[in-house]
Amino acid sequence: MAGAIRYGLTRPKQLRRYLGDGRLSNDNNDAEHGGESEGITYTLIETTEPNGVDPQAWLTNFLGCIAEHRINRIDELLP
């Protein structure tokens, strides 16, 4: 808790901005989640070429069927 308080006290300008605008989030979890998802997506796309798979064709197929695909058979969709 002391670390969090110290963090806020050493950044008064940013703290005032956050306290003054109720639209601002007090964390960056959304950005971190998006970054993690982006990393997974890039990794999957980058594995298509070494496996002799057209990346655009694979991604088009993947996005077209992922919603209906059984989670315990997800490996069937990997490049």
C-alpha positions as CSV (number, residue, x, y, z in Angstrom):
1,M,0.0,0.0,0.0
2,A,2.8,2.4,0.8
3,G,4.3,1.8,-2.6
4,A,1.1,2.8,-4.3
5,I,0.8,5.9,-2.2
6,R,4.4,6.8,-2.8
7,Y,3.8,6.3,-6.6
8,G,0.9,8.8,-6.5
9,L,2.7,11.3,-4.4
10,T,5.7,11.4,-6.7
11,R,3.5,12.1,-9.7
12,P,1.2,15.0,-8.6
13,K,0.5,16.3,-12.1
14,Q,-0.8,12.9,-13.3
15,L,-2.6,12.3,-10.0
16,R,-4.5,15.6,-10.3
17,R,-5.4,14.8,-13.9
18,Y,-6.8,11.4,-12.9
19,L,-8.7,12.8,-9.9
20,G,-10.1,15.7,-12.0
21,D,-11.5,13.6,-14.9
22,G,-13.8,10.7,-14.0
23,R,-13.4,9.2,-17.5
24,L,-9.7,8.2,-16.8
25,S,-8.9,4.8,-15.6
26,N,-6.7,4.2,-12.5
27,D,-4.8,1.4,-14.2
28,N,-3.7,0.2,-17.7
29,N,-5.1,-3.3,-17.6
30,D,-6.9,-2.8,-20.9
31,A,-3.7,-1.8,-22.6
32,E,-1.9,-4.8,-21.1
33,H,-4.6,-7.2,-22.1
34,G,-4.6,-5.8,-25.6
35,G,-0.8,-6.1,-25.8
36,E,-1.0,-9.8,-24.7
37,S,-3.7,-10.6,-27.2
38,E,-1.7,-8.8,-30.0
39,G,1.4,-10.8,-29.1
40,I,-0.5,-14.1,-29.3
41,T,-2.0,-13.1,-32.7
42,Y,1.4,-12.1,-34.1
43,T,2.9,-15.3,-32.9
44,L,0.3,-17.4,-34.6
45,I,0.6,-15.4,-37.9
46,E,4.3,-15.7,-37.9
47,T,4.1,-19.5,-37.5
48,T,2.2,-19.8,-40.8
49,E,5.1,-19.3,-43.1
50,P,7.5,-21.8,-41.6
51,N,4.7,-24.3,-41.8
52,G,4.0,-23.6,-45.5
53,V,0.7,-21.9,-44.8
54,D,-0.5,-18.7,-46.5
55,P,-1.0,-16.3,-43.6
56,Q,-3.9,-14.4,-45.1
57,A,-5.8,-17.6,-46.1
58,W,-5.2,-19.1,-42.6
59,L,-6.3,-15.9,-40.8
60,T,-9.4,-15.6,-42.9
61,N,-10.3,-19.3,-42.2
62,F,-9.5,-19.0,-38.5
63,L,-11.6,-15.9,-38.0
64,G,-14.5,-17.5,-39.9
65,C,-14.7,-20.6,-37.8
66,I,-13.2,-19.8,-34.4
67,A,-16.6,-18.8,-32.8
68,E,-18.2,-22.1,-33.6
69,H,-15.1,-24.3,-33.0
70,R,-15.0,-26.6,-29.9
71,I,-12.4,-25.3,-27.4
72,N,-11.0,-28.8,-26.7
73,R,-10.2,-29.1,-30.4
74,I,-8.6,-25.7,-30.9
75,D,-5.3,-27.2,-31.9
76,E,-7.0,-28.2,-35.2
77,L,-7.0,-24.5,-36.2
78,L,-3.3,-23.8,-35.6
79,P,-1.2,-23.1,-38.6
